[in-house]
Amino acid sequence: MKKILILPIVLLSIALSAQKTKNDLEISKYVSQVNRDSLKAHVEKLVSFGTRHTMSSTTDAKRGIGAARNWVLSKFRNYARNADGRMEVYLQNQDLKPDGKRINKDTNLGNAIAFLKGTDPNDKRVIIISGHLDSRVSDVMDAESFAPGANDDGSGVAAVIESARVLSKSKFPVSILFVAVSGEEQGLLGARMLADKAKAENWDLEAVLNNDMIGNNSFDAGTDAGKPKLRVFSEGLSAFETEKTAAAIRNLGLENDGAARQLARYVKETSEKYVKNIDIKLIYRNDRFLRGGDHTPFVNHGFTAVRLTDYYENYDHQHQDIRTENNKKYGDLIEFMDFDYLKTNTAVNVAVLANLAKSASKPENVKMDVKELSNSTKLTWDKPLSGKIKGYHILIRETDQSVWTERIFTSETSITIPYSKDNFLFAVQSVSADGNESLPVIPKIAR
């Protein structure tokens, strides 16, 4: 009996050691092209518009959210010249009436968008990177006062613009949508407008990376804080799940393995592979305690979305009137930005976007055989619908682990592994011909 068990374990050990994936040189090149000075210039320009409040002017050429969104569109148009006609730049907008909440006058809501079309016409997947263009002071209804919004969320918009610049020359099979949304501070209005469109048009939306405040670290980190940290927020059980589905998830012990959690793990694994000096912290909440962000409307429609944000959130420089009290300066000013940190976090986005966009789609019909009681586990699946593959990774972790700790490579579409389904969790991901991994898929039960 011992001899029977030893052989597969030895073979799996060989497979594990042989499948340590190398960095994709193309992705490494894109990551290296993220430029600190470009990011700083973007934030400085955004601050120069005085206020980017959602209800500020849309007609003034120099001040207000209209001037800001036109400038973002102009940057996108410049980068579109690199894309051989594959980058479409446009303003998604709609007119809002006072709602008795956070809109008190007729307002034109606008999202500045650059859509980089994938090279494979049969691959309909879309990935979104977002940041919110609007800014505010202490009074959320104050559309006139100076509201620089350097970190909240000039940092996120700068990351979107810089990612568009770096990736504009790419020829990924999958499409990427770069967007500076408006209306976040007034109730996630621009994100909801875009999420509603994606839902109504049945987009094959693979992932949403929402960046909101990713440029302030050194002013708040302790001297012994170690590596800079970036939080990735992800929900567990989706609010989109029906009661029946939620019951099945609980029954299988998969409360920590929803689509957003898989994306969050993917962000951590991919970015720590390509980006130096960053510690990705997985936060098991959809957002900060009792708060929300622009990924939430996508989550509520059943899409896979996460939020990336500073680890040290400084409330003296967020949602504050610009002032000095007791020798302390308040307000979201550019002097409190950390542009090296912003560069690193932008590189995180670029690495994840590129790896996802180069990957094949996820394996289909991933299932676990439960016909017999056994300390081994049989998994089966079908080939992905799009992309060229060289095989698959079987991902393994113990139930109390936050990230996948082992992986096995196979070129087949079924495998039996000597790990008990009672003690471990499993997933399967496609591996492209270039070694880029898809998002993982948790197996369903084969009946």
TORMI-240193 format. One record per residue (C-alpha): x, y, z. Coordinates in pm, 1 decimal. Layout:
# TORMI-240193
px=X; py=Y; pz=Z
...
//
This chain:
# TORMI-240193
px=0.0; py=0.0; pz=0.0
px=283.9; py=241.7; pz=80.7
px=441.4; py=188.7; pz=-260.9
px=114.1; py=280.2; pz=-433.9
px=92.3; py=610.5; pz=-247.0
px=458.2; py=711.5; pz=-273.3
px=471.3; py=709.0; pz=-653.5
px=203.3; py=974.0; pz=-721.8
px=342.4; py=1194.2; pz=-446.7
px=690.0; py=1178.1; pz=-599.8
px=550.6; py=1250.6; pz=-945.2
px=355.3; py=1547.0; pz=-811.2
px=665.6; py=1681.9; pz=-635.3
px=847.3; py=1672.7; pz=-966.5
px=556.1; py=1847.5; pz=-1136.9
px=549.3; py=2117.5; pz=-872.6
px=921.2; py=2189.2; pz=-893.0
px=917.9; py=2184.2; pz=-1273.4
px=633.5; py=2433.4; pz=-1304.4
px=776.1; py=2739.5; pz=-1132.7
px=658.6; py=2991.4; pz=-1386.6
px=903.0; py=3242.2; pz=-1529.8
px=818.2; py=3606.5; pz=-1574.3
px=678.6; py=3702.0; pz=-1912.5
px=935.0; py=3937.6; pz=-2067.1
px=667.0; py=4144.9; pz=-2239.6
px=486.1; py=4205.9; pz=-1910.9
px=813.6; py=4287.3; pz=-1736.6
px=881.6; py=4544.6; pz=-2010.0
px=545.9; py=4713.4; pz=-1957.8
px=594.5; py=4719.6; pz=-1580.6
px=935.2; py=4883.9; pz=-1624.0
px=783.4; py=5158.7; pz=-1840.6
px=562.2; py=5300.0; pz=-1564.4
px=703.8; py=5646.3; pz=-1505.9
px=701.8; py=5837.7; pz=-1177.1
px=735.0; py=6177.5; pz=-1346.0
px=439.8; py=6107.7; pz=-1574.0
px=224.2; py=6014.2; pz=-1276.3
px=331.1; py=6327.6; pz=-1087.3
px=252.0; py=6545.7; pz=-1389.6
px=-91.5; py=6386.1; pz=-1421.8
px=-176.9; py=6453.9; pz=-1056.9
px=-47.6; py=6810.8; pz=-1080.3
px=-266.4; py=6872.8; pz=-1383.4
px=-572.7; py=6726.8; pz=-1214.0
px=-516.0; py=6945.9; pz=-908.2
px=-482.5; py=7252.7; pz=-1134.0
px=-851.7; py=7236.3; pz=-1227.3
px=-934.1; py=7381.4; pz=-883.2
px=-1224.5; py=7150.6; pz=-815.9
px=-1346.8; py=6838.4; pz=-989.1
px=-1671.4; py=6820.6; pz=-796.4
px=-1938.7; py=6636.7; pz=-994.4
px=-2162.5; py=6946.3; pz=-992.4
px=-1885.4; py=7190.6; pz=-1082.8
px=-1872.1; py=7353.1; pz=-1426.2
px=-1873.9; py=7140.2; pz=-1740.4
px=-1830.8; py=7442.8; pz=-1968.0
px=-1538.6; py=7635.9; pz=-1814.8
px=-1225.6; py=7557.7; pz=-2018.0
px=-990.5; py=7574.4; pz=-1719.4
px=-1181.2; py=7499.0; pz=-1400.0
px=-1416.2; py=7223.5; pz=-1295.2
px=-1492.6; py=6866.9; pz=-1383.3
px=-1573.9; py=6944.0; pz=-1746.1
px=-1223.9; py=7077.4; pz=-1811.1
px=-1075.9; py=6783.3; pz=-1620.8
px=-1262.8; py=6516.7; pz=-1815.3
px=-1179.4; py=6687.0; pz=-2146.5
px=-813.0; py=6680.0; pz=-2050.1
px=-829.7; py=6308.2; pz=-1965.1
px=-993.1; py=6243.1; pz=-2303.3
px=-714.0; py=6440.0; pz=-2472.7
px=-452.5; py=6221.2; pz=-2305.0
px=-637.4; py=5909.2; pz=-2417.6
px=-652.5; py=6043.3; pz=-2775.8
px=-276.6; py=6098.6; pz=-2775.0
px=-218.5; py=5737.5; pz=-2669.4
px=-473.3; py=5609.4; pz=-2919.8
px=-222.6; py=5699.6; pz=-3193.8
px=-11.6; py=5406.0; pz=-3072.4
px=-291.7; py=5152.3; pz=-3108.0
px=-327.7; py=5115.9; pz=-3487.2
px=-691.7; py=5222.7; pz=-3475.7
px=-786.2; py=4980.6; pz=-3196.5
px=-837.2; py=5242.4; pz=-2921.4
px=-1174.0; py=5419.4; pz=-2915.1
px=-1195.7; py=5732.1; pz=-2696.2
px=-1530.3; py=5875.2; pz=-2589.8
px=-1733.4; py=6036.7; pz=-2313.1
px=-2012.9; py=5827.8; pz=-2167.2
px=-2254.3; py=6079.6; pz=-2021.0
px=-2608.3; py=6144.5; pz=-1911.3
px=-2803.8; py=6437.9; pz=-1769.1
px=-2912.7; py=6410.2; pz=-1407.9
px=-3195.0; py=6591.6; pz=-1232.5
px=-3187.9; py=6685.4; pz=-861.8
px=-3250.2; py=6366.9; pz=-662.9
px=-3305.7; py=6499.3; pz=-311.8
px=-2982.6; py=6330.2; pz=-203.4
px=-2642.6; py=6440.8; pz=-333.3
px=-2747.8; py=6599.8; pz=-663.2
px=-2916.5; py=6937.7; pz=-608.1
px=-2913.4; py=7081.9; pz=-960.7
px=-2920.5; py=6971.8; pz=-1323.1
px=-2587.6; py=6794.1; pz=-1377.6
px=-2415.3; py=6634.3; pz=-1673.1
px=-2250.9; py=6316.4; pz=-1548.0
px=-1958.3; py=6198.7; pz=-1762.0
px=-1712.4; py=5908.9; pz=-1767.6
px=-1393.8; py=5960.0; pz=-1974.1
px=-1323.6; py=5628.6; pz=-2148.9
px=-1056.1; py=5472.1; pz=-2367.7
px=-1146.1; py=5127.6; pz=-2502.2
px=-848.0; py=4927.4; pz=-2631.3
px=-995.5; py=4656.8; pz=-2850.1
px=-839.7; py=4310.4; pz=-2833.2
px=-680.2; py=4155.8; pz=-3140.7
px=-886.5; py=3834.3; pz=-3132.7
px=-1234.0; py=3905.7; pz=-3278.6
px=-1364.3; py=3582.6; pz=-3126.4
px=-1253.2; py=3673.2; pz=-2774.5
px=-1517.2; py=3902.2; pz=-2624.9
px=-1363.6; py=3938.6; pz=-2280.3
px=-1320.2; py=4288.2; pz=-2133.1
px=-1108.0; py=4402.7; pz=-1838.4
px=-1172.0; py=4739.4; pz=-1670.5
px=-931.1; py=4962.7; pz=-1480.4
px=-1096.1; py=5261.2; pz=-1312.7
px=-1036.1; py=5562.3; pz=-1089.7
px=-1278.8; py=5841.8; pz=-1003.1
px=-1230.1; py=6188.3; pz=-1145.7
px=-1444.3; py=6387.8; pz=-902.1
px=-1314.7; py=6548.0; pz=-582.8
px=-1470.7; py=6706.6; pz=-274.5
px=-1410.3; py=6900.1; pz=47.8
px=-1575.3; py=6860.1; pz=389.6
px=-1922.9; py=6948.6; pz=258.6
px=-2004.8; py=6690.5; pz=-6.9
px=-2241.6; py=6942.3; pz=-171.3
px=-1980.0; py=7218.7; pz=-201.0
px=-1906.5; py=7240.7; pz=-573.8
px=-1712.3; py=7569.9; pz=-562.9
px=-1433.1; py=7550.1; pz=-302.2
px=-1080.5; py=7441.6; pz=-386.0
px=-1089.3; py=7061.3; pz=-383.3
px=-751.3; py=6939.7; pz=-511.4
px=-827.0; py=6568.2; pz=-474.1
px=-460.3; py=6477.4; pz=-519.1
px=-486.1; py=6131.1; pz=-366.6
px=-865.2; py=6095.9; pz=-363.9
px=-870.4; py=6017.9; pz=-644.1
px=-615.7; py=6196.9; pz=-856.8
px=-387.7; py=5902.6; pz=-780.8
px=-632.2; py=5648.1; pz=-922.7
px=-701.1; py=5854.4; pz=-1235.6
px=-327.0; py=5906.1; pz=-1288.1
px=-280.0; py=5528.1; pz=-1268.3
px=-553.9; py=5478.7; pz=-1529.3
px=-397.0; py=5734.6; pz=-1765.2
px=-46.7; py=5593.4; pz=-1719.9
px=-169.8; py=5236.5; pz=-1772.2
px=-334.9; py=5349.6; pz=-2096.3
px=-7.1; py=5506.4; pz=-2210.0
px=204.6; py=5200.8; pz=-2129.0
px=-35.6; py=4944.3; pz=-2275.9
px=-149.8; py=5143.3; pz=-2581.6
px=104.2; py=4965.7; pz=-2803.1
px=11.2; py=4618.1; pz=-2676.5
px=-158.9; py=4361.5; pz=-2895.5
px=-346.3; py=4155.5; pz=-2642.5
px=-629.2; py=3927.3; pz=-2758.5
px=-850.3; py=4064.2; pz=-2479.7
px=-995.4; py=4418.5; pz=-2465.3
px=-913.7; py=4668.0; pz=-2188.2
px=-1134.5; py=4960.8; pz=-2089.1
px=-961.4; py=5252.0; pz=-1915.4
px=-1208.0; py=5482.0; pz=-1739.3
px=-1210.5; py=5791.5; pz=-1518.5
px=-1558.9; py=5780.1; pz=-1371.2
px=-1744.0; py=6074.9; pz=-1218.7
px=-1995.0; py=6100.1; pz=-936.6
px=-1819.0; py=5870.6; pz=-690.0
px=-1851.7; py=6115.0; pz=-401.2
px=-2216.7; py=6175.2; pz=-488.6
px=-2308.8; py=5806.9; pz=-466.1
px=-2102.5; py=5598.0; pz=-714.1
px=-2308.6; py=5747.6; pz=-997.3
px=-2063.0; py=5717.1; pz=-1286.4
px=-1961.6; py=5363.5; pz=-1193.8
px=-2327.5; py=5266.0; pz=-1175.5
px=-2388.2; py=5416.6; pz=-1519.3
px=-2105.1; py=5207.4; pz=-1664.5
px=-2198.7; py=4890.6; pz=-1474.0
px=-2559.3; py=4924.7; pz=-1589.7
px=-2437.3; py=4949.8; pz=-1950.3
px=-2218.7; py=4641.4; pz=-1910.7
px=-2512.6; py=4450.2; pz=-1764.5
px=-2764.6; py=4565.9; pz=-2024.5
px=-2528.5; py=4481.6; pz=-2311.8
px=-2422.9; py=4149.6; pz=-2156.2
px=-2051.5; py=4225.4; pz=-2160.9
px=-1815.2; py=3934.5; pz=-2099.4
px=-1654.7; py=4133.4; pz=-1819.6
px=-1359.9; py=3934.6; pz=-1686.9
px=-1246.2; py=4167.0; pz=-1407.0
px=-1267.2; py=4521.0; pz=-1268.3
px=-969.5; py=4683.8; pz=-1093.2
px=-1096.2; py=4991.8; pz=-911.2
px=-819.9; py=5222.4; pz=-787.5
px=-923.1; py=5473.0; pz=-523.3
px=-649.9; py=5645.6; pz=-320.6
px=-329.6; py=5463.4; pz=-410.9
px=-74.7; py=5743.3; pz=-368.4
px=-21.1; py=5811.6; pz=2.4
px=195.3; py=5580.0; pz=208.5
px=516.4; py=5726.7; pz=349.3
px=342.9; py=6006.6; pz=540.1
px=146.7; py=5757.7; pz=747.3
px=352.9; py=5438.0; pz=759.5
px=549.1; py=5374.1; pz=1075.3
px=927.6; py=5376.1; pz=1062.9
px=928.8; py=4998.4; pz=1117.5
px=637.9; py=4926.0; pz=881.0
px=851.8; py=4717.7; pz=645.4
px=754.9; py=4684.9; pz=279.1
px=498.8; py=4930.2; pz=144.1
px=153.2; py=4776.1; pz=159.0
px=-145.6; py=4796.1; pz=-75.6
px=-490.4; py=4676.4; pz=24.1
px=-710.0; py=4475.0; pz=-211.9
px=-1070.9; py=4459.9; pz=-94.3
px=-1289.7; py=4172.2; pz=-212.2
px=-1627.4; py=4036.8; pz=-113.8
px=-1688.4; py=3675.2; pz=-12.1
px=-2046.5; py=3569.8; pz=-73.4
px=-2182.5; py=3785.3; pz=-351.8
px=-2492.4; py=3989.5; pz=-285.1
px=-2581.5; py=3882.6; pz=-636.7
px=-2610.0; py=3516.9; pz=-529.8
px=-2954.8; py=3370.3; pz=-477.1
px=-3044.1; py=3218.3; pz=-142.9
px=-3024.8; py=2871.8; pz=-296.8
px=-2675.8; py=2931.8; pz=-436.2
px=-2557.3; py=3081.3; pz=-109.5
px=-2678.2; py=2772.0; pz=76.0
px=-2483.2; py=2548.4; pz=-162.0
px=-2169.4; py=2759.1; pz=-113.0
px=-2197.8; py=2732.5; pz=263.4
px=-2255.7; py=2357.9; pz=237.7
px=-1930.8; py=2315.8; pz=42.1
px=-1731.1; py=2551.6; pz=263.1
px=-1663.2; py=2797.8; pz=-20.0
px=-1757.8; py=3119.5; pz=159.2
px=-1406.5; py=3249.6; pz=98.4
px=-1385.9; py=3149.4; pz=-266.8
px=-1618.5; py=3375.7; pz=-461.7
px=-1508.4; py=3532.2; pz=-789.4
px=-1387.8; py=3856.1; pz=-625.9
px=-1170.6; py=3662.0; pz=-380.2
px=-1015.1; py=3471.4; pz=-671.2
px=-936.3; py=3800.2; pz=-845.6
px=-785.6; py=3942.2; pz=-525.3
px=-556.5; py=3639.4; pz=-490.0
px=-465.0; py=3675.3; pz=-857.0
px=-373.6; py=4041.4; pz=-800.0
px=-147.8; py=3943.6; pz=-509.7
px=20.9; py=3652.1; pz=-686.7
px=72.0; py=3830.1; pz=-1019.0
px=186.1; py=4166.9; pz=-889.2
px=427.3; py=4027.4; pz=-631.0
px=579.2; py=3825.8; pz=-915.9
px=643.4; py=4130.6; pz=-1137.4
px=664.7; py=4429.3; pz=-900.9
px=937.1; py=4478.0; pz=-643.1
px=889.6; py=4617.2; pz=-294.1
px=513.5; py=4575.3; pz=-249.7
px=315.4; py=4369.3; pz=-1.1
px=-39.2; py=4305.2; pz=-120.7
px=-277.5; py=4275.5; pz=171.3
px=-597.7; py=4081.7; pz=105.2
px=-882.4; py=4244.2; pz=298.1
px=-1184.4; py=4019.5; pz=327.4
px=-1447.4; py=4289.2; pz=291.5
px=-1601.9; py=4438.9; pz=-18.7
px=-1471.3; py=4777.3; pz=98.0
px=-1366.0; py=4963.6; pz=410.0
px=-1593.8; py=4918.7; pz=708.9
px=-1948.2; py=5041.0; pz=624.8
px=-1819.6; py=5227.7; pz=316.1
px=-1824.5; py=5172.4; pz=-59.4
px=-1638.4; py=5233.0; pz=-383.1
px=-1679.7; py=5229.2; pz=-758.9
px=-1634.8; py=4852.0; pz=-785.4
px=-1953.9; py=4800.6; pz=-584.3
px=-2206.7; py=4865.1; pz=-866.8
px=-2024.6; py=4599.3; pz=-1071.5
px=-2027.9; py=4357.1; pz=-778.0
px=-2401.0; py=4419.3; pz=-735.7
px=-2455.1; py=4316.8; pz=-1098.8
px=-2265.4; py=3991.7; pz=-1044.6
px=-1939.1; py=4102.2; pz=-1208.9
px=-1595.0; py=4024.4; pz=-1064.9
px=-1455.0; py=4344.0; pz=-912.0
px=-1209.7; py=4450.6; pz=-641.2
px=-1083.3; py=4775.4; pz=-490.9
px=-714.5; py=4870.5; pz=-458.3
px=-634.1; py=5138.2; pz=-199.9
px=-367.9; py=5272.6; pz=38.6
px=-294.4; py=5064.5; pz=344.3
px=-264.5; py=5372.6; pz=565.5
px=-569.3; py=5590.9; pz=506.4
px=-510.3; py=5946.1; pz=630.6
px=-836.1; py=6119.8; pz=720.4
px=-664.9; py=6458.1; pz=767.1
px=-608.0; py=6460.1; pz=390.2
px=-937.6; py=6312.9; pz=276.2
px=-1274.8; py=6491.9; pz=245.2
px=-1133.3; py=6800.7; pz=418.6
px=-1150.6; py=7175.8; pz=358.8
px=-804.8; py=7316.3; pz=286.3
px=-695.6; py=7484.7; pz=610.6
px=-436.3; py=7496.9; pz=888.7
px=-541.1; py=7443.9; pz=1250.8
px=-302.0; py=7424.4; pz=1546.9
px=-11.2; py=7413.5; pz=1304.3
px=-158.5; py=7107.6; pz=1129.5
px=-242.3; py=7129.1; pz=759.1
px=-561.7; py=6964.2; pz=639.0
px=-673.8; py=6876.7; pz=288.8
px=-597.9; py=6644.1; pz=-0.7
px=-295.1; py=6838.9; pz=-120.9
px=-25.3; py=6720.5; pz=-356.9
px=244.3; py=6774.9; pz=-93.4
px=109.5; py=6470.4; pz=90.3
px=152.1; py=6239.7; pz=-207.6
px=414.7; py=5965.4; pz=-230.9
px=489.9; py=5929.7; pz=-601.2
px=724.4; py=5634.9; pz=-564.0
px=439.7; py=5449.1; pz=-393.7
px=199.9; py=5557.6; pz=-668.7
px=442.7; py=5431.0; pz=-932.0
px=461.6; py=5092.1; pz=-760.7
px=83.4; py=5063.4; pz=-733.7
px=37.5; py=5163.3; pz=-1096.9
px=285.0; py=4890.6; pz=-1191.1
px=67.4; py=4646.2; pz=-995.8
px=-224.9; py=4736.7; pz=-1219.3
px=-19.1; py=4708.7; pz=-1537.5
px=110.8; py=4363.5; pz=-1441.4
px=-235.7; py=4229.0; pz=-1361.1
px=-398.8; py=4383.0; pz=-1668.8
px=-130.5; py=4246.6; pz=-1899.6
px=-127.0; py=3897.5; pz=-1750.3
px=-504.9; py=3870.6; pz=-1768.2
px=-520.2; py=4017.8; pz=-2118.6
px=-258.2; py=3773.7; pz=-2247.9
px=-418.5; py=3470.2; pz=-2085.7
px=-652.5; py=3218.4; pz=-2238.9
px=-1004.5; py=3220.5; pz=-2100.7
px=-1091.6; py=3012.0; pz=-1797.4
px=-1138.5; py=2635.4; pz=-1827.9
px=-1500.9; py=2532.7; pz=-1875.2
px=-1717.3; py=2291.5; pz=-1674.1
px=-1465.7; py=2234.0; pz=-1395.7
px=-1599.7; py=1951.8; pz=-1179.1
px=-1503.3; py=1732.8; pz=-885.9
px=-1590.6; py=1363.1; pz=-890.1
px=-1760.1; py=1258.5; pz=-564.2
px=-1895.8; py=916.4; pz=-662.4
px=-1665.3; py=739.1; pz=-417.1
px=-1523.8; py=817.1; pz=-74.8
px=-1149.6; py=856.7; pz=-115.8
px=-846.9; py=1043.8; pz=16.7
px=-758.9; py=1136.4; pz=-341.0
px=-955.1; py=1379.2; pz=-558.6
px=-1045.9; py=1357.2; pz=-927.0
px=-1101.8; py=1680.3; pz=-1120.4
px=-1224.9; py=1715.0; pz=-1478.0
px=-1281.6; py=2014.2; pz=-1707.0
px=-1322.5; py=2125.9; pz=-2067.0
px=-1089.7; py=2341.5; pz=-2273.3
px=-1133.1; py=2721.0; pz=-2256.2
px=-1344.3; py=2888.5; pz=-2521.2
px=-1066.5; py=3122.6; pz=-2638.0
px=-688.9; py=3146.0; pz=-2641.6
px=-401.9; py=2910.8; pz=-2716.2
px=-304.1; py=2696.5; pz=-2419.5
px=-22.7; py=2467.9; pz=-2319.8
px=-201.6; py=2322.3; pz=-2018.1
px=-355.8; py=2387.9; pz=-1681.6
px=-260.1; py=2453.6; pz=-1320.9
px=-432.1; py=2268.8; pz=-1041.2
px=-423.9; py=2508.1; pz=-745.2
px=-426.7; py=2370.2; pz=-391.7
px=-446.8; py=2519.3; pz=-45.3
px=-551.6; py=2410.1; pz=300.7
px=-886.6; py=2548.6; pz=409.8
px=-735.3; py=2799.8; pz=653.8
px=-488.7; py=2945.5; pz=402.0
px=-562.0; py=3278.8; pz=234.5
px=-368.3; py=3211.2; pz=-87.2
px=-296.3; py=2910.2; pz=-308.6
px=12.1; py=2734.4; pz=-171.5
px=71.2; py=2455.7; pz=-426.2
px=19.8; py=2408.0; pz=-797.5
px=39.5; py=2110.0; pz=-1029.9
px=70.9; py=2136.9; pz=-1406.2
px=-102.4; py=1905.4; pz=-1649.5
px=-169.7; py=1915.9; pz=-2021.1
px=-471.5; py=1688.4; pz=-1981.0
px=-831.3; py=1781.3; pz=-1900.1
px=-859.6; py=1552.0; pz=-1598.3
px=-637.5; py=1456.3; pz=-1308.4
px=-648.5; py=1255.7; pz=-989.0
px=-437.7; py=1404.1; pz=-709.4
px=-351.5; py=1251.9; pz=-369.3
px=-515.8; py=1530.3; pz=-170.7
px=-835.4; py=1486.1; pz=27.2
px=-1127.7; py=1711.3; pz=-60.4
px=-1203.0; py=1713.2; pz=313.2
px=-876.5; py=1888.3; pz=396.9
px=-796.0; py=2100.9; pz=91.5
px=-953.3; py=2346.0; pz=-150.4
px=-888.6; py=2324.4; pz=-524.7
px=-915.0; py=2534.6; pz=-839.0
px=-814.8; py=2498.6; pz=-1203.1
px=-673.8; py=2771.6; pz=-1426.5
px=-574.5; py=2775.1; pz=-1792.8
px=-210.8; py=2838.6; pz=-1882.2
px=-152.4; py=3006.4; pz=-2217.1
px=119.4; py=2911.3; pz=-2463.3
px=327.4; py=3199.1; pz=-2319.3
px=264.5; py=3087.8; pz=-1960.6
px=1.0; py=3346.2; pz=-1864.3
px=-258.0; py=3216.8; pz=-1620.9
px=-633.5; py=3271.6; pz=-1632.7
px=-839.4; py=3344.3; pz=-1325.6
px=-890.9; py=3025.8; pz=-1121.0
px=-1216.5; py=2828.8; pz=-1132.2
px=-1347.8; py=2644.3; pz=-827.2
px=-1486.1; py=2300.9; pz=-922.7
px=-1851.9; py=2223.0; pz=-903.8
px=-1980.4; py=1883.7; pz=-797.0
px=-2012.6; py=1624.6; pz=-1073.4
px=-2351.8; py=1456.8; pz=-1045.2
//
